[in-house]
Amino acid sequence: MNETIYQAAAVIIPMVLAIVFHEVAHGWMALALGDTTARDANRLSLNPIRHVDPIGTILVPGVLKLAGGPVIGWAKPVPVRKNRLRNPRFGMMAVAAAGPGTNLVLALAAAVGLGLLLKGAQEFPPHGSIGDFVLTNLRNFLSINIFLALFNLLPVPPFDGSHIVEGLLPERAARAYERLRPFGFPIMLVLLIVLPSLIPGFDPVGKLVMPVFEWVGNYYIDLANAIAGAGPAA
């Protein structure tokens, strides 16, 4: 397999899975709390075609991975109507938390799968083999899910963390904070792309997300290594 295609596939497959489960988790939580909007729009399906944004789910993550940058991606947002939730204030917090929470559970599954794959093995599968492709996908699935969970918890609209912060604020402050939501995407572009390119050392992802990512990731890797036992280290 061409090396570029191999590397891209090993990112796109776990990225699509992580994002699809993330979005569907939002929809299922909303449904459990009284909002049927996602179900009515047929967005509770695990069929990637219903959720994938060709640019945000495939092109951007693939290019970032090949360029050696942090893998960031997005899907078509699952529709949620706050006023349909039985307790809108708490409900939006729960709906928002469901996505990152699901990613952390998926990362746990990846760590277990990684450990089981390596358990009893004397050495890593040869590069380019089916075993190596599965191993690479599991490693990427583990790291992508952890990063996606933490990245989405940033307290900036439109990320999930903004809904959690909004629910924790006093009602008056929450209403003022909510007024920032229409400007969420431009704010994200300025904070994550424009300012880092203009101000040396300004790197909110590197300084806020990556230290936590490495700390959390080490626990998952320790679990994989414990399951692998005498096999190669994950």
Sequence and secondary structure as in RCSB ss.txt:
>XXXX:A:sequence
MNETIYQAAAVIIPMVLAIVFHEVAHGWMALALGDTTARDANRLSLNPIRHVDPIGTILVPGVLKLAGGPVIGWA
KPVPVRKNRLRNPRFGMMAVAAAGPGTNLVLALAAAVGLGLLLKGAQEFPPHGSIGDFVLTNLRNFLSINIFLAL
FNLLPVPPFDGSHIVEGLLPERAARAYERLRPFGFPIMLVLLIVLPSLIPGFDPVGKLVMPVFEWVGNYYIDLAN
AIAGAGPAA
>XXXX:A:secstr
  HHHHHHHHHHHHHHHHHHHHHHHHHHHHHHTT  HHHHTT S   GGGT  IIIIIIHHHHHHHTTS      
      GGGSSSHHHHHHHHHHHHHHHHHHHHHHHHHHHHHHHTT SS   TTSHHHHHHHHHHHHHHHHHHHHH
HHTSSSTTSHHHHHHHHHS HHHHHHHHTTGGGHHHHHHIIIIIHHHHSTT  HIIIIIHHHHHHHHHHHHHHHH
HHHTTS   
